[in-house]
């Protein structure tokens, strides 16, 4: 990555939240220098990183043009909104208030209601404190991923605003968030049935160069 890039991104190869930011940067043609935070080695709990994000979660984005006093931006949706504000070219949100609200609602279904239930710190609690074994963890993940994606499918299938992508025929934040969940399913060895609209839109995302560039398997640290 370019060390002279405007943005610095604290990242890890397989996280779906980091994937969202990589896709948005690629769509907008923006460069970021990535700084790997090795989640498997526990680097997110280091004193240095906790100064960047006290929650110990990635991604985090630093805008070097915002000045030395500007804090890092955490939370993937907040980062996407920030990129939209500072670089509106190739918009990630529709032009109408209702359209923008729908896209934000769809994105939140996955980012706020589904993804938080399967993040590493939740799984760590379930294994270490609740003493769930590997089969129970897999069932936990499958339950919530299935519930979230099938609910998402029902909305896409019944709402007239759905097009080639989640909202019309242009990529929006909703597609980025959908792809960020779908791209993780093979890693967890989980298949969610009965989601034909979701599967069709994800296939369109996978064929897009920005999504392909952000694929977890293509990132530094990914298994060969």
C-alpha positions in Angstrom: 0.0 0.0 0.0 1.0 3.6 -0.6 2.4 5.2 2.5 1.7 8.6 1.0 -2.0 7.8 0.7 -4.5 10.2 2.2 -5.9 7.4 4.4 -4.4 5.0 6.8 -6.6 1.9 7.5 -6.1 -0.4 10.5 -7.2 -3.8 9.1 -7.1 -7.5 9.1 -7.5 -9.9 6.1 -10.7 -11.7 7.1 -12.9 -9.2 8.9 -16.1 -8.3 7.2 -16.1 -4.8 8.7 -12.7 -4.1 7.1 -13.9 -5.6 3.8 -16.7 -3.0 3.7 -14.2 -0.2 3.9 -11.9 -1.7 1.3 -14.8 -2.0 -1.1 -15.9 1.6 -0.5 -12.3 2.9 -1.0 -12.0 0.9 -4.3 -15.4 2.1 -5.6 -14.4 5.7 -5.0 -10.8 5.2 -6.4 -9.2 6.2 -3.1 -6.0 4.8 -1.8 -5.2 3.7 1.8 -2.1 2.5 3.5 -3.0 -0.6 5.5 -1.7 -1.3 8.9 -2.3 -4.9 9.9 -3.8 -5.6 13.3 -3.3 -9.3 13.8 -6.5 -10.4 15.6 -5.3 -14.0 16.0 -2.2 -12.7 17.9 -4.3 -10.4 20.0 -2.8 -7.1 18.7 -6.2 -5.5 19.0 -5.8 -5.6 22.8 -2.4 -3.9 22.8 -2.0 -0.7 24.6 -1.0 1.0 21.3 -4.2 0.0 19.5 -6.5 0.6 22.4 -5.4 4.2 22.1 -6.8 4.2 18.6 -10.0 2.3 19.4 -10.7 1.6 23.1 -13.1 -1.2 22.1 -10.2 -3.1 20.5 -12.1 -3.5 17.2 -11.2 -2.9 13.6 -11.4 -1.2 11.2 -10.2 2.2 12.1 -9.4 5.0 9.6 -7.2 8.0 9.9 -7.6 10.8 7.4 -4.2 12.5 7.1 -5.7 15.6 5.6 -8.0 16.1 8.6 -5.1 17.4 10.7 -3.2 16.0 13.6 -5.9 16.6 16.2 -8.5 14.6 14.3 -9.4 11.4 16.0 -9.4 8.0 14.2 -12.8 7.1 12.7 -14.1 3.7 14.0 -17.1 1.6 13.0 -17.4 0.6 9.4 -20.7 2.4 8.6 -19.4 5.6 10.1 -16.3 5.3 7.9 -18.5 4.7 4.8 -20.5 7.8 5.7 -17.3 9.8 6.1 -15.9 8.7 2.8 -19.3 9.6 1.2 -19.0 13.1 2.8 -15.4 13.9 1.8 -15.5 12.2 -1.6 -19.1 12.2 -3.0 -18.0 11.0 -6.4 -19.3 7.5 -7.1 -22.0 7.9 -4.5 -22.8 5.1 -2.1 -26.2 6.5 -1.2 -29.2 7.4 -3.4 -30.1 11.0 -4.1 -33.6 11.0 -2.5 -34.2 11.1 1.3 -36.4 8.0 1.1 -33.9 6.1 -0.9 -31.1 7.0 1.5 -33.2 5.9 4.4 -34.0 2.6 2.8 -30.3 1.9 2.0 -29.3 2.8 5.6 -32.0 0.6 6.9 -30.9 -2.4 4.8 -27.3 -1.8 5.8 -28.2 -1.7 9.5 -30.1 -5.0 9.3 -26.8 -6.7 8.6 -24.2 -4.5 10.3 -26.2 -3.8 13.5 -28.6 -6.7 13.9 -26.6 -9.7 12.4 -22.9 -9.2 12.4 -22.4 -8.2 16.1 -23.7 -11.7 17.1 -20.8 -13.5 15.4 -17.8 -11.2 16.1 -14.7 -12.7 17.8 -15.3 -11.1 21.2 -18.8 -12.7 21.4 -17.5 -16.1 20.3 -14.7 -15.8 22.9 -17.3 -15.2 25.6 -19.5 -18.1 24.4 -16.5 -20.5 24.4 -14.7 -19.2 27.5 -17.6 -18.3 29.8 -20.7 -20.1 28.5 -18.5 -23.1 27.6 -20.0 -23.8 24.2 -18.1 -26.3 22.1 -17.3 -26.0 18.4 -20.6 -27.6 17.3 -22.6 -25.2 19.4 -20.6 -22.2 18.1 -21.3 -23.3 14.6 -25.0 -23.6 15.3 -25.0 -20.2 16.9 -23.4 -18.6 13.9 -25.7 -20.5 11.5 -28.8 -19.5 13.4 -28.1 -15.7 13.3 -26.6 -15.6 9.9 -29.7 -17.5 8.5 -32.1 -15.3 10.4 -30.5 -12.1 9.2 -30.0 -13.0 5.5 -33.5 -14.6 5.2 -35.1 -11.4 6.6 -33.0 -9.4 4.2 -34.2 -11.6 1.4 -37.8 -11.0 2.3 -37.3 -7.3 2.1 -35.5 -7.3 -1.2 -38.1 -9.7 -2.7 -41.1 -7.6 -1.8 -39.9 -4.0 -2.2 -40.2 -2.3 -5.6 -36.9 -0.3 -5.1 -34.8 -3.5 -5.4 -33.2 -3.7 -8.8 -30.0 -5.2 -10.1 -28.5 -4.4 -6.7 -30.2 -3.8 -3.4 -31.5 -0.4 -4.3 -31.9 0.2 -8.1 -29.1 -0.7 -10.4 -26.2 1.1 -8.7 -24.0 -0.2 -5.9 -24.8 1.3 -2.5 -23.8 0.8 1.1 -26.5 -1.9 1.3 -24.7 -4.0 -1.3 -21.4 -3.5 0.5 -22.9 -4.7 3.8 -24.6 -7.6 2.1 -21.4 -8.8 0.4 -19.5 -8.4 3.7 -21.7 -11.0 5.3 -22.0 -13.3 2.3 -18.2 -13.3 1.7 -17.7 -14.7 5.2 -20.0 -17.7 4.8 -17.4 -20.0 3.2 -14.9 -19.2 5.9 -17.5 -20.4 8.5 -18.5 -23.3 6.2 -22.1 -22.1 6.4 -24.7 -22.1 3.6 -28.0 -20.1 4.0 -30.8 -21.5 1.9 -33.8 -19.8 0.3 -32.2 -16.5 -0.5 -32.4 -16.2 -4.4 -32.4 -12.4 -4.5 -29.6 -12.1 -2.1 -27.6 -14.7 -4.1 -28.3 -12.9 -7.4 -27.1 -9.6 -6.0 -24.1 -11.0 -4.3 -23.1 -12.6 -7.6 -23.3 -9.2 -9.2 -21.1 -7.8 -6.5 -18.5 -10.5 -6.8 -18.2 -9.7 -10.5 -17.5 -6.0 -9.8 -13.8 -5.2 -9.7 -14.1 -3.2 -6.5 -15.5 -6.1 -4.6 -13.1 -8.6 -6.2 -10.1 -6.4 -5.1 -11.4 -6.4 -1.5 -11.9 -10.1 -1.3 -10.5 -11.5 2.0 -8.5 -14.1 0.1 -6.5 -11.4 -1.7 -5.4 -9.5 1.4 -2.0 -9.6 3.2 -2.0 -12.4 5.7 -4.7 -14.5 4.1 -4.0 -18.3 3.8 -2.5 -19.2 0.5 
